[in-house]
Amino acid sequence: MTDSPCVDCRVNTHHRDGIGESFMLNQWVWDSIQFQDSADYLCIKCVEKRLGRRLTPPDFILCPLNTYLLYYRSKLLISRMTRFDND
């Protein structure tokens, strides 16, 4: 599967041929933005828009999708998974 469009902005989020924003968040984050369909995708910018804040490392769960080193990740995704600052 290589077509993983964000349901809000339609950008392809896939880690291979998209922008590299395939990730999993803690359930409480998904619940807080009322996003319940696990077959759909959101990009980082759209998650943050719905959430009303920037994502931080505790928002991401520990799982292969988030930790596997061979997946391509956008600079934005890496910054959210690894830093607490506001740059």
C-alpha positions as CSV (number, residue, x, y, z in Angstrom):
1,M,0.0,0.0,0.0
2,T,1.6,3.3,-1.1
3,D,-1.4,5.6,-1.3
4,S,-2.1,7.0,2.1
5,P,-3.7,10.4,1.7
6,C,-4.3,12.8,4.6
7,V,-8.1,13.0,5.0
8,D,-7.9,16.8,5.5
9,C,-5.4,18.1,3.0
10,R,-5.0,15.0,0.7
11,V,-1.2,14.9,0.7
12,N,0.2,11.3,0.5
13,T,1.6,10.6,4.0
14,H,3.3,7.3,3.1
15,H,6.9,6.7,4.1
16,R,8.1,5.4,0.8
17,D,6.7,7.6,-2.0
18,G,4.9,10.3,0.0
19,I,6.1,13.0,2.4
20,G,7.2,10.5,5.0
21,E,4.7,11.0,7.7
22,S,3.5,7.6,8.6
23,F,3.3,7.5,12.4
24,M,1.2,6.3,15.3
25,L,0.0,8.4,18.2
26,N,-1.3,7.6,21.7
27,Q,-5.0,6.8,21.7
28,W,-5.7,9.9,23.9
29,V,-4.3,12.1,21.1
30,W,-6.6,10.6,18.5
31,D,-9.5,10.8,20.9
32,S,-8.9,14.5,21.6
33,I,-9.1,15.3,17.9
34,Q,-12.1,13.0,17.4
35,F,-10.3,10.9,14.9
36,Q,-11.5,7.3,15.1
37,D,-11.1,5.6,11.7
38,S,-7.9,3.6,11.8
39,A,-8.1,3.1,8.1
40,D,-7.6,6.9,7.5
41,Y,-4.5,9.0,7.7
42,L,-3.6,12.5,8.8
43,C,-0.3,14.4,8.2
44,I,1.5,16.1,11.0
45,K,0.3,19.6,10.1
46,C,-3.3,18.5,10.0
47,V,-3.1,16.6,13.3
48,E,-1.6,19.8,14.9
49,K,-4.3,22.0,13.4
50,R,-7.0,19.8,14.8
51,L,-5.2,19.4,18.2
52,G,-4.4,23.2,18.5
53,R,-0.8,22.6,19.4
54,R,2.4,21.0,18.3
55,L,3.0,17.3,18.8
56,T,5.7,16.3,21.3
57,P,7.6,13.0,21.8
58,P,5.1,11.7,24.5
59,D,2.3,11.9,21.9
60,F,3.9,9.1,19.9
61,I,3.6,5.5,21.0
62,L,6.5,3.1,21.0
63,C,5.9,0.8,18.0
64,P,7.8,-0.4,14.9
65,L,6.3,2.2,12.7
66,N,7.7,5.0,14.9
67,T,11.0,3.3,15.6
68,Y,12.1,1.4,12.5
69,L,15.2,3.1,11.3
70,L,14.8,2.3,7.6
71,Y,11.5,4.2,7.2
72,Y,11.8,7.6,5.6
73,R,10.6,10.4,7.8
74,S,10.0,14.0,7.0
75,K,12.1,16.6,8.9
76,L,8.9,17.8,10.5
77,L,8.0,14.3,11.8
78,I,11.5,13.8,13.1
79,S,11.4,17.2,14.9
80,R,8.1,16.3,16.6
81,M,9.3,12.8,17.7
82,T,12.6,14.0,19.1
83,R,12.3,17.6,20.4
84,F,10.3,19.5,22.9
85,D,11.3,23.0,21.7
86,N,9.2,25.4,19.6
87,D,11.4,25.8,16.5
